[in-house]
């Protein structure tokens, strides 16, 4: 069983079935890296019942452009 899961999906974000499988795996922490904050927000909303957001950090991987990577740390909610 994984303690930490790192995901960096394509621009379209994660398929709903992938989110369901991650929730079933129930890792203690998830690091979600995304280049599209809109699809990341959509995916995070699907996990909000099980995970809370601990940290958020934008990273400028492409200087002098409007593109950034957004990194979110999620932690499993305690029962």
Secondary structure, DSSP 8 states (H G I E B T S, - for coil): --SEEEE---TT---HHHHHHHHHHT-SEEEEEES-HHHHHHHHHHHTTTEEEEEEEEE--STTSS--EEEEEEEE---
